[in-house]
Amino acid sequence: MGYGEVKNCWERFTTNKKPVTGVRPAILASWQKCQRQGLNPFKEARFPRLNEEELRQCLSVAAPVLSVSRLFVERLNMLPQPHRVIFLCDRDGYTLTASEHGNPLFPNGVVVFKPGVRWHEEEQGTNAISLVLQSRNACQVIGAEHYLEALHGVYCAAAPLFDPAGQLMAVFAVAGRQEEFSAHSLRMVIEMAATIERQFRLEQATDELEAVLQSISEGLIFVDNKGIIAQMNRVAGRLFGLEPKECLGKSVEEVFQRSFPVLRLIKTGREGFCDRELAVNFQNRRLRLTVSCQQVRSQHGVIGMVLTFRELKTVQRLVTRMAGSQARFVFDDLVGEDIKFVEVMDIAKRIARTDSTVLIMGESGTGKDLFAQAIHNASPRRDGPFVAINCAAMPRDLVESELFGYEEGAFTGAKRGGRPGKFELASGGSLFLDEIGDIPLETQITLLRVLEEKQVIRIGGHAPVAITVRFIAATNKNIAKLVNDGQFRLDLFHRLSVVELSIPPLRERGQDILLLAHHFLHRFSGQLGYGKAVMDPEMENIFLHYQWPGNVRELQNAIEQALHVSAKGPLQLKHFPARISSAQSPPIIPSTTAEGSCLAAVEREAIVRALKVYQGNVSRVASFLGIGRTTLYRKLKRYAIELEPFRLDAS
């Protein structure tokens, strides 16, 4: 349909307000909406704009698409067409930017394509921008197809711009004088919109890749086939003391000219390698790193290499964590109310806040390792590794390699790349040397040097490695006797025993035996799904008189075994290991009365203690004391002893 015919249809529609034929359905539907809204088609052209603050906010939101489209708008402006405007609207229909050549499109000098103008039907009538916003499809509106007569002198072709998620982000449009309309205008706009979308996706993907590279915890450098650094993340820059942006486009020789090991790895790593240890002096710093190298391939073959770097201490922390080298226990996990035990724990809490070397002494099973873990977790090094090593369990010929590590080729069977020792793995944290009394005499001098100098030299190596380690040692042996016998160095003993902790054996902790027994009973019954397990009151007296040569560990194991054997019933003597039942003897209730106390006081104390043991059970107490129930009741009355408090304790 020609311009004249469209003009006649518009005049009939706006004058007679009756349906017309021959107009495109989308245009006619828009006319009808404008008519229903009471929009005057003959009104003077008015184009209100956003204020400066509102426009600034719109431009900020649309900044990414504006940045991408700017280059393409500039290219279109280079084409010779004086009366044409190329503009971009946001997803709400507000003009973001417009580029106009030559004279204004309107003869009266009105310039309507300015940033901030809104192109909606209720304000500007039928127009290409509003139709695109409604349909999400490209369209064009020419001359009299505009509902407002003021716009009949122009044409406009517009196409939507979608982001990678399929969301509308802007509208790209071209407008010009109606008489200069070209049938290729809409196709050009569609193609240009598609090009902008592709470029937007590419730049967004590039930004996302850059974000991923910068978020990687490892240092990363990409080197192309010509040896040029094409990418370097911030972590790599921090490791080497470089500014990544300044290194891009430079050769590796220029950047790492003083770091020969790095250059050698890059030049010889064409086939790739994984986790190779690297020690290098660079930027006046001594670096210890692990390096991996992988080829980067495209459909045309190898295009470069990606090198990843990690600080050796970071790798070591990961290894120790994955190997379970962590302290799990804290002081709240240590159960005990005995005065000697509480005193030891108070001292341990105080020294935990320092870096002092600690020597923990005590019989096997008293909980020396628990104290070591609790000290670590209460120290400033709590976030570092806790590395424990049993000196008695290591083969004699492997002690030094385990403690100090070794370099590649140090001895037959040495792993490629070498291996860090326990001292290095514990750097930044605590090293627990359990059973230190069993460490070989020939290793003690090397250990002494590490304690004094705070650095180690790997077997087969020459360069010292600085370490920051808190040493905690433990032994169940008499170190003083070992020193006198010439089996332990006196100077090493003094180095290790800056602070001594002596944990009392379980048999000397009195009521802690029962406290720990109930603690383990509650814990294991819950873990094993036995509900609320109980123990025969007679067992408490037996526990108090058993010597517990295996200390807390033996008590713990005895409770766990009894729970399994009892089949969810009350724990009785028959459920415990035979050594406990065979060692029982007639209980003797100790007296704490002063020397010279009267017999009545001793008798009363014996009755009270028996009531506590048997929780107010008169029959059991009478049987235990060897008297009748009637006699017991008479004595209770004589000594004014009430049964109820003991029975309440039992509940």
C-alpha positions in Angstrom: 0.0 0.0 0.0 1.4 3.4 -1.0 1.9 6.4 1.2 -1.2 8.1 -0.1 -3.5 5.2 0.5 -2.2 4.8 4.1 -2.7 8.6 4.6 -6.4 8.3 3.3 -7.0 5.3 5.7 -5.6 7.3 8.6 -7.8 10.3 7.8 -10.9 8.2 7.6 -10.1 6.4 10.9 -9.3 9.6 12.8 -12.2 11.6 11.3 -15.0 9.0 11.2 -13.6 6.8 14.0 -14.7 3.8 12.0 -12.7 0.6 11.1 -10.7 0.7 7.9 -9.2 -1.9 5.7 -5.9 -2.1 3.9 -3.7 -1.2 6.9 -1.3 -3.7 8.4 -3.0 -5.5 11.4 -0.4 -4.4 13.9 -0.7 -0.8 12.9 -4.5 -0.9 13.0 -4.5 -2.5 16.4 -2.3 0.2 17.7 -4.5 2.9 16.2 -7.5 1.4 18.0 -5.7 1.3 21.3 -4.7 5.0 20.9 -8.3 5.9 20.1 -9.6 4.0 23.1 -7.1 5.8 25.3 -8.4 9.1 24.1 -5.1 10.2 22.5 -5.6 13.2 20.2 -4.0 12.4 16.8 -3.8 16.1 15.9 -2.1 17.3 19.0 1.1 19.4 18.9 4.2 17.2 19.2 5.5 17.3 22.7 8.4 15.1 23.9 8.9 15.3 27.6 12.2 13.9 28.9 13.6 12.4 32.1 15.4 14.7 34.5 19.2 14.4 34.8 19.2 12.1 37.8 16.6 9.7 36.3 18.5 9.7 33.0 21.8 9.0 34.8 20.2 5.9 36.5 18.9 4.6 33.1 22.3 5.0 31.5 24.0 3.3 34.4 21.7 0.2 34.1 22.2 0.0 30.4 25.9 0.7 30.4 27.0 -2.8 29.2 24.8 -2.7 26.0 25.6 1.0 25.4 29.3 0.2 25.5 29.0 -2.6 22.9 26.6 -0.8 20.6 28.6 2.5 20.5 31.1 1.1 17.9 28.4 0.0 15.5 26.5 3.2 15.8 29.7 5.1 14.8 30.1 2.8 11.8 26.6 3.5 10.6 27.1 7.2 11.0 29.9 7.0 8.5 27.4 6.0 5.7 26.3 9.0 3.6 22.7 9.8 4.6 22.3 13.3 6.0 18.8 13.1 7.5 19.0 10.0 9.6 19.1 9.3 13.3 20.5 6.1 14.8 19.3 5.7 18.4 19.1 3.1 21.2 16.2 2.8 23.7 16.2 0.8 27.0 13.7 -1.9 27.8 11.3 0.7 29.2 11.3 2.7 26.0 13.5 5.6 27.1 16.0 6.9 24.5 19.5 6.3 25.8 21.6 7.7 23.0 21.0 9.2 19.6 23.3 10.3 16.8 21.8 12.8 14.2 23.3 14.0 11.0 22.4 17.2 9.3 19.2 19.1 9.8 16.4 18.0 12.2 13.9 15.5 10.8 11.1 17.9 11.4 10.7 21.0 9.2 9.8 23.2 12.3 13.2 22.4 13.8 11.9 20.1 16.6 14.5 17.6 17.6 12.7 14.6 19.2 15.5 11.9 19.3 17.2 13.0 22.5 18.3 10.9 25.5 15.5 10.6 28.0 12.5 10.8 25.6 9.9 8.0 26.2 8.4 6.2 23.2 5.1 4.7 24.5 1.7 4.5 22.8 -0.1 6.5 25.5 2.3 9.5 24.9 3.6 9.2 21.3 0.9 7.1 19.7 1.8 4.3 17.2 5.6 4.1 16.8 8.2 1.4 16.0 9.7 1.4 19.5 6.4 0.8 21.3 5.5 -2.0 18.9 8.9 -3.7 19.5 8.4 -3.5 23.2 5.0 -5.1 22.9 5.7 -7.8 20.4 9.4 -8.4 21.0 9.8 -8.5 17.2 11.5 -6.2 14.8 9.1 -3.8 12.9 9.0 -0.5 11.0 6.5 2.4 11.0 6.4 4.7 8.0 4.9 8.1 7.6 1.1 8.1 8.1 1.2 4.8 9.9 2.1 6.8 13.0 -1.0 7.7 14.9 0.2 11.2 15.7 0.1 13.5 12.6 3.2 15.2 13.9 5.2 12.1 13.1 3.9 11.5 9.6 7.0 13.1 8.1 9.4 10.3 9.4 9.9 6.6 9.2 11.4 4.4 11.9 12.8 0.8 11.8 13.5 -0.9 15.1 14.7 -4.4 16.4 15.0 -5.8 19.9 18.3 -6.7 21.6 18.3 -9.7 23.8 20.9 -10.8 26.4 22.2 -14.4 26.5 19.4 -15.3 28.9 16.8 -14.3 26.3 15.7 -11.1 28.3 15.0 -7.9 26.4 17.7 -5.4 27.2 17.3 -2.6 24.6 15.9 -1.6 21.2 18.1 -0.6 18.3 16.4 1.8 15.8 17.0 4.0 12.8 14.8 6.9 11.9 14.8 9.3 8.9 12.6 11.5 6.7 9.7 9.6 5.2 10.6 10.5 1.7 14.0 9.0 2.1 12.7 5.6 3.4 14.5 2.6 1.9 13.0 -0.9 1.7 16.4 -2.2 3.1 16.1 -0.2 6.3 14.4 -2.9 8.4 16.8 -5.6 7.2 19.8 -3.4 8.0 18.5 -2.8 11.5 17.8 -6.5 12.1 21.3 -7.5 11.0 22.9 -4.7 13.0 20.9 -5.8 16.1 22.1 -9.4 15.6 25.7 -8.2 15.3 25.4 -6.2 18.5 23.9 -9.2 20.3 26.8 -11.5 19.2 29.4 -8.9 20.3 27.6 -8.5 23.6 27.6 -12.3 24.2 31.3 -12.4 23.3 32.3 -9.6 25.6 30.1 -11.0 28.4 31.7 -14.4 28.0 35.1 -12.7 28.0 34.2 -10.8 31.2 32.9 -14.0 32.8 36.1 -15.9 31.8 38.2 -13.0 33.3 36.1 -13.2 36.5 36.7 -17.0 36.6 40.4 -16.6 36.1 40.7 -14.0 38.8 38.6 -16.1 41.2 40.9 -19.1 40.9 42.9 -19.6 44.1 46.0 -20.7 42.1 48.3 -18.5 40.2 47.7 -18.8 36.4 49.7 -17.8 33.4 48.8 -18.5 29.8 51.7 -18.5 27.3 51.1 -18.7 23.6 53.2 -20.6 21.1 55.4 -17.6 20.5 56.3 -17.4 24.2 54.1 -14.3 24.8 52.1 -14.0 28.0 48.5 -13.7 27.0 46.9 -14.0 30.4 47.9 -13.7 34.0 45.6 -13.6 37.0 46.1 -11.6 40.2 47.2 -14.6 42.3 50.1 -15.2 39.9 51.0 -11.5 40.0 51.0 -11.6 43.8 53.2 -14.7 44.0 55.8 -13.2 41.7 55.4 -9.6 42.8 54.2 -8.5 39.3 51.4 -6.4 37.9 49.5 -8.7 35.6 48.3 -6.0 33.1 51.9 -4.8 32.6 53.0 -8.4 31.7 50.4 -9.1 29.0 51.9 -9.0 25.5 55.5 -9.5 26.8 57.7 -12.5 26.3 58.4 -14.8 29.2 62.1 -14.1 28.8 61.4 -10.4 29.4 59.2 -10.9 32.4 61.2 -13.8 34.1 64.7 -12.9 32.9 66.1 -13.4 36.4 64.1 -16.5 37.2 65.9 -19.3 35.2 63.9 -22.2 36.7 60.6 -20.6 35.6 62.0 -20.2 32.1 63.3 -23.7 32.0 60.0 -25.2 33.0 58.1 -23.2 30.4 60.6 -24.2 27.6 60.8 -27.8 28.6 57.2 -28.3 29.5 55.7 -28.8 26.1 54.3 -32.2 27.0 53.0 -31.0 30.3 53.6 -32.0 33.9 51.9 -31.9 37.2 52.8 -30.6 40.7 56.5 -30.1 40.1 58.2 -28.4 43.1 60.0 -25.2 42.3 62.4 -23.2 44.5 63.5 -19.9 42.9 64.8 -16.5 43.9 62.7 -13.8 42.2 62.2 -10.1 43.0 64.5 -10.4 45.9 62.3 -13.1 47.4 62.8 -16.9 48.0 59.8 -18.7 46.5 58.8 -22.3 47.1 56.1 -23.3 44.7 54.4 -26.3 43.0 53.9 -25.9 39.3 51.7 -27.7 36.8 51.7 -27.2 33.0 49.0 -28.2 30.5 48.8 -27.8 26.8 45.9 -25.7 25.4 44.6 -27.2 22.2 42.1 -25.9 19.6 40.9 -27.5 16.4 44.1 -26.3 14.7 46.4 -27.9 17.3 48.4 -26.7 20.3 48.0 -22.9 20.8 49.9 -22.5 24.0 50.4 -23.6 27.6 48.6 -22.9 30.9 50.9 -22.9 34.0 49.4 -22.9 37.4 51.4 -22.0 40.6 50.6 -22.7 44.2 52.7 -21.7 47.2 54.2 -24.9 48.8 52.9 -23.9 52.2 49.3 -23.8 50.8 49.7 -27.2 49.3 51.2 -28.5 52.6 48.2 -27.2 54.6 45.8 -28.9 52.2 47.8 -32.2 52.4 47.7 -32.1 56.2 44.0 -31.3 56.3 43.2 -34.1 53.8 45.4 -36.5 55.7 43.4 -35.8 58.9 46.2 -33.8 60.5 43.8 -31.7 62.5 43.2 -31.2 66.1 39.6 -32.2 67.0 39.7 -31.9 70.8 39.4 -28.7 72.9 39.6 -28.2 76.7 35.9 -28.6 77.1 36.2 -32.2 75.9 38.6 -33.1 78.8 36.5 -34.6 81.6 37.6 -34.4 85.2 37.1 -32.7 88.5 40.0 -34.1 90.5 42.0 -31.3 91.9 45.3 -32.5 90.5 43.8 -33.0 87.0 42.2 -29.5 87.1 45.5 -27.9 88.1 47.2 -29.5 85.1 44.4 -28.3 82.8 44.6 -24.7 84.1 48.3 -24.6 83.4 47.7 -26.0 79.9 45.1 -23.3 79.2 47.6 -20.6 80.2 50.5 -21.8 78.2 48.3 -22.5 75.1 48.2 -18.7 74.5 52.0 -18.7 74.0 54.4 -20.4 71.7 56.4 -22.1 74.4 57.5 -25.7 73.8 55.6 -28.2 76.0 56.6 -31.6 77.3 53.6 -33.7 78.4 54.4 -36.6 80.7 52.1 -39.4 81.8 51.3 -43.1 81.6 50.0 -44.6 78.5 46.3 -43.9 78.1 46.1 -40.8 80.3 45.2 -38.5 77.4 48.4 -36.8 76.4 47.4 -36.5 72.8 44.1 -34.9 73.9 46.0 -32.3 75.9 48.2 -31.6 72.9 45.2 -31.1 70.6 43.5 -28.9 73.1 46.6 -26.7 73.5 46.8 -26.3 69.7 43.1 -25.4 69.4 43.4 -22.8 72.2 46.5 -21.2 70.7 46.9 -18.4 68.1 47.9 -21.3 65.7 44.5 -22.9 65.8 43.9 -22.2 62.1 47.2 -23.9 61.1 47.9 -27.6 60.8 48.3 -30.0 63.7 50.7 -32.7 62.6 51.2 -35.6 65.0 53.9 -38.2 64.6 54.5 -41.2 66.8 58.3 -41.5 67.2 58.0 -45.0 68.5 56.1 -46.3 65.5 58.5 -45.0 62.8 61.1 -47.4 61.4 64.5 -46.3 62.8 66.0 -45.7 59.3 63.0 -43.5 58.2 62.9 -41.1 61.1 64.9 -38.4 59.5 63.2 -38.6 56.1 59.8 -38.4 57.9 60.8 -35.4 60.0 63.0 -33.4 57.6 61.8 -34.6 54.1 64.1 -35.2 51.2 65.0 -33.8 47.8 64.6 -35.7 44.5 67.4 -38.3 44.1 68.5 -38.0 47.7 68.5 -41.8 48.0 67.4 -44.9 46.2 63.6 -45.0 46.2 63.2 -41.2 46.8 60.0 -39.9 45.1 60.3 -37.7 42.0 60.2 -34.1 43.0 61.2 -34.9 46.6 58.9 -34.8 49.6 58.4 -32.3 52.5 58.9 -33.6 56.0 56.6 -33.3 59.0 58.4 -30.1 60.1 57.5 -28.4 56.8 53.9 -29.7 56.8 53.4 -28.4 60.3 54.7 -24.9 59.5 52.3 -22.3 60.7 50.8 -24.7 63.2 51.8 -27.3 65.8 54.0 -30.4 65.6 53.1 -33.1 68.2 56.0 -35.5 68.8 54.4 -38.4 70.7 56.6 -40.9 72.5 59.6 -38.6 72.1 61.6 -40.8 74.4 61.9 -43.4 71.6 63.5 -41.1 69.1 66.9 -42.4 68.0 69.9 -40.8 69.6 71.5 -40.0 66.3 68.4 -38.0 65.2 68.3 -36.0 68.5 71.1 -33.7 67.5 69.3 -32.8 64.2 66.1 -32.2 66.1 67.9 -30.0 68.6 69.2 -27.8 65.7 65.7 -27.4 64.3 64.4 -26.3 67.7 67.2 -23.7 68.0 67.3 -22.4 64.4 63.6 -22.8 63.3 64.7 -24.1 59.9 65.2 -27.5 58.3 67.4 -28.8 55.5 65.9 -31.7 53.6 68.0 -34.9 53.1 70.0 -34.4 50.0 69.3 -30.7 50.0 71.4 -27.6 50.7 69.0 -24.7 51.0 67.4 -24.2 54.5 63.6 -23.9 54.7 62.4 -21.6 57.4 59.5 -22.9 59.5 57.3 -21.5 62.2 56.2 -24.4 64.4 55.0 -24.8 67.9 56.5 -28.0 69.4 54.6 -30.2 71.7 56.2 -33.4 72.9 54.9 -36.3 75.0 56.3 -39.4 76.6 55.3 -42.2 79.0 58.9 -42.8 79.9 61.1 -41.4 82.6 63.1 -38.9 80.6 65.4 -38.1 83.5 66.4 -41.8 83.7 67.0 -41.9 80.0 69.3 -38.9 80.3 71.2 -40.6 83.1 71.5 -43.8 81.1 72.8 -41.8 78.1 69.8 -42.6 75.9 68.5 -39.0 75.7 70.5 -35.8 75.2 70.3 -33.5 78.2 70.3 -30.3 76.0 67.4 -31.7 73.9 65.5 -32.5 77.1 66.0 -28.9 78.3 64.8 -27.6 74.9 61.7 -29.7 75.0 60.8 -29.2 78.6 60.3 -25.4 78.7 56.9 -26.2 80.2 56.3 -29.6 81.8 52.8 -31.0 82.2 52.4 -34.2 84.3 49.0 -35.9 83.8 48.0 -38.0 86.8 47.0 -41.6 86.2 43.4 -42.5 86.5 43.8 -44.5 89.7 44.9 -41.3 91.4 41.9 -39.2 90.3 39.3 -40.5 92.8 35.8 -39.8 91.8 36.9 -38.9 88.2 36.7 -42.6 87.6 33.0 -42.6 88.0 32.6 -39.3 86.3 34.4 -40.6 83.2 32.5 -44.0 83.4 29.2 -42.2 83.2 30.5 -39.9 80.5 31.5 -42.8 78.2 28.3 -44.7 79.1 26.2 -41.8 77.9 28.3 -41.2 74.8 28.6 -44.8 73.6 25.0 -45.7 74.3 23.9 -42.9 72.1 26.4 -43.7 69.3 25.5 -47.4 69.4 21.7 -46.8 69.5 21.2 -48.5 72.9 19.1 -45.7 74.3 19.7 -44.6 77.9 22.0 -47.4 79.2 22.5 -47.9 82.9 25.1 -49.6 85.1 24.7 -51.8 88.1 25.5 -49.6 91.2 27.9 -52.4 92.4 30.1 -51.6 89.5 30.9 -48.2 90.8 32.6 -49.6 93.9 34.5 -52.1 91.8 35.6 -49.3 89.5 36.9 -47.2 92.4 39.1 -50.1 93.6 40.4 -51.3 90.3 43.9 -50.0 89.5 43.2 -49.1 85.8 46.7 -49.8 84.4 45.5 -48.7 81.0 44.1 -45.5 82.5 41.3 -43.5 80.7 41.7 -45.5 77.5 41.2 -48.8 79.3 38.1 -47.4 81.1 36.7 -46.2 77.8 37.2 -49.6 76.1 35.7 -51.4 79.0 32.5 -49.4 78.9 32.2 -49.9 75.1 32.8 -53.6 75.4 30.2 -54.0 78.2 27.6 -52.2 76.1 28.0 -54.7 73.3 28.0 -57.7 75.6 25.0 -56.6 77.7 22.6 -56.6 74.7 21.0 -53.4 75.9 20.5 -54.5 79.5 22.0 -53.0 82.7 25.8 -53.2 82.7 26.9 -55.8 85.3 30.3 -57.2 86.3 30.0 -60.2 84.0 29.8 -57.8 81.0 33.2 -56.3 81.6 36.6 -57.8 80.8 37.8 -60.6 83.1 40.7 -58.7 84.4 38.4 -56.3 86.1 36.2 -59.0 87.8 39.3 -61.0 88.8 40.9 -57.9 90.4 37.9 -57.0 92.6 38.4 -57.1 96.4 36.1 -56.4 99.3 35.6 -52.7 99.2 37.2 -50.6 101.9 35.7 -47.2 102.4 38.5 -44.8 103.1 38.2 -42.4 106.0 39.0 -38.8 105.6 38.6 -38.0 109.3 41.4 -36.6 111.2 43.7 -38.8 113.3 42.2 -39.5 116.7 38.5 -39.1 115.6 36.0 -41.1 117.6 34.7 -44.4 116.5 31.2 -43.0 116.1 32.4 -40.4 113.5 34.2 -43.1 111.6 31.1 -45.3 111.6 28.8 -42.4 110.5 31.2 -41.6 107.6 31.3 -45.2 106.5 27.5 -45.4 106.4 27.2 -42.1 104.4 29.8 -43.3 101.9 28.0 -46.6 101.5 24.7 -44.8 100.9 26.3 -42.7 98.2 27.8 -45.8 96.5 24.5 -47.7 96.6 22.3 -44.6 96.1 20.2 -45.1 99.2 19.4 -48.8 98.8 19.1 -49.9 102.4 19.4 -53.6 101.7 22.6 -53.3 99.7 24.1 -50.9 102.3 23.3 -53.3 105.2 24.7 -56.2 103.3 27.9 -54.3 102.5 28.4 -53.2 106.1 27.6 -56.7 107.4 24.7 -55.6 109.6 20.9 -56.1 109.5 18.4 -53.7 108.1 17.0 -53.0 111.5 20.4 -52.2 112.9 21.1 -49.9 109.9 17.8 -48.0 110.5 18.7 -47.5 114.1 22.1 -46.1 113.2 20.6 -43.8 110.6 18.3 -42.5 113.4 21.2 -42.1 115.8 23.4 -40.2 113.4 20.5 -38.2 111.9 21.1 -39.4 108.4 18.2 -38.9 105.9 17.8 -41.5 103.1 16.0 -39.2 100.7 18.9 -37.1 99.5 20.8 -40.2 98.4 17.7 -41.6 96.6 17.2 -38.3 94.9 20.7 -38.5 93.6 19.9 -42.0 92.2 17.0 -40.6 90.2 
